[in-house]
Amino acid sequence: MSLEKLSVNRAFGGELTKYKFKSEVLGGTFAQFNLFLPANAAYGKVPVLFYLSGLTCTEDNATQKGCFLGPAAQEGIALIFPDTSPRGAGIEGEADDWQFGVGAGFYVDATNPKFAKHYNMLSFVTRELPEVVQAAGVPIDFTRQSIFGHSMGGHGALTIYLNSVLKGTKVYRSASAFSPISNPTKCPWGERAFTGFLQGGIEEARDKYDATELIAKMSKEPLHILIDYGTGDNFYKQGQLLPENFLKVARDVGYDEVQVRVRSQEGYDHSYYFISTFGADHIHCMFFLPYLVTENDSPVPIKVHANFLKA
Amino acid sequence: MSLEKLSVNRAFGGELTKYKFKSEVLGGTFAQFNLFLPANAAYGKVPVLFYLSGLTCTEDNATQKGCFLGPAAQEGIALIFPDTSPRGAGIEGEADDWQFGVGAGFYVDATNPKFAKHYNMLSFVTRELPEVVQAAGVPIDFTRQSIFGHSMGGHGALTIYLNSVLKGTKVYRSASAFSPISNPTKCPWGERAFTGFLQGGIEEARDKYDATELIAKMSKEPLHILIDYGTGDNFYKQGQLLPENFLKVARDVGYDEVQVRVRSQEGYDHSYYFISTFGADHIHCMFFLPYLVTENDSPVPIKVHANFLKA
């Protein structure tokens, strides 16, 4: 599991490094990821924010187009950008559909025998990748980690976070998402993924891989969630995202906008122009220092920064 | 010369639009460019900043990777991103070398008959493109324009600006550049470009297309220039950029760091990670409002914003 360094770029006073390693949970394929360390990591361990990308993306899309590195440097936190699936597994048909398979791992652990050896992005993101980074001596404090993502990656971030809260493991301090697939058992993307990756299909997914189903099971455990979606997003219009379902259930369960904030952004689409517009908000809101440096797990109001866009 | 709208993305409260039109000065080929308009353009004309991209780039690299749109929205200015050469001219061998021809127009007007019909990026950027945008009724105030760029585009921005100052036309209020090709008659990139595009070769270029030669001709005309380059930039190390030549001549002529500021950035490379790190600086420094809204053309100190990177 040794890390190979593929490239280094200095950025915003810190460093962005691309790594590669042989992944056990992805069936022995080689996995690449990007890691941003802020300047202050030279003086001690820093908190970390995982970013999960959407369909068709690699570890590069968000590092290049998200405008996340500047805000992360300002907050003094690390960012980790995994890929979206195993690469080179060699499974028949795995790259035939941009919505499933290569570039579309959906952050699940596959139970369908055809995919079970390689398609385990859930274990990759939550277990193997943090272990590998930690073993390499990277100055990250994994007791202070959080997770966000876009579209399929928003689905990943929300379900990983909610599962960690439900299990009481408190691994992640917060989750946020741009245009997440919020109720995947009820949309074509989720149906395609779950019937493909899971032996039990959609029924098997309901319990573990659907943010709307998961929040319905909550009993007022403290939450810290921010979601943005654009009203001009074609995938939203097509019913692939369904943030309204997630919001309705969250309110029914009793979460207010301090704990679960869902913002509708007029006219924005599904692209990185949308993501980069609100990326600083997500990083600053979810990572303001008081929340991360204390061990206090009671809910903290989401501090929405002064934003010229709202003026 | 009517504009065709290819796409629109909402971003940072404004809109990014990709346009296409048949360019006369590029020999009847179709030219694409991106235009960002901030929200305030709905209420009146706004100043504009042209961005000239580097070798191999199109109109998209900087819009996607530069992190410029947020700072432009904050300042309330428009951005225009032209392509780097004509496309589809059909000249033999024009796409054989990434350093010359397609994607590498060098912001000159070609005099070599082989290229003279199509390769006129200087006239395109300074004349045809502003005219087309103005004719389309886009709310831009072209009495308040400025120009910046990267590498080959930094060369373009500096030479276009310095020529406008030397001619007394005062078309541009300022110029800034990331890792510009600063003395192209003395580097391989410039030699290749000038011997290819210009009938008179390097001798013809010296008078018009070399920033270091141009600033040597100044007689203390007020200037407003900012340059950043990275000490880890391989092209800098190879002697393709030579910002030190430009700086030396600028100081010899008598320009101080208020009028010509050249900053060496430790460890940064030639990539958009470098550009995006200092992009906000360039936009805020060169476009602070007092400079643009007054008709005062006397030199104004470059206001370097409080920058967390320097702390």
Interface residues (C-beta under 8 A of the other chain):
Chain A: N9 R10 A11 F12 G13 L16 A39 Q64 K65 C67 L69 G70 A73 Q74 G230 G232 G267 Y268 D269 S271 Y272 Y273 F274 S276 T277 A280 F308 L309
Chain B: N9 R10 A11 F12 G13 L16 A39 Q64 K65 C67 L69 G70 A73 Q74 G230 G232 G267 Y268 D269 S271 Y272 Y273 F274 S276 T277 A280 F308 L309
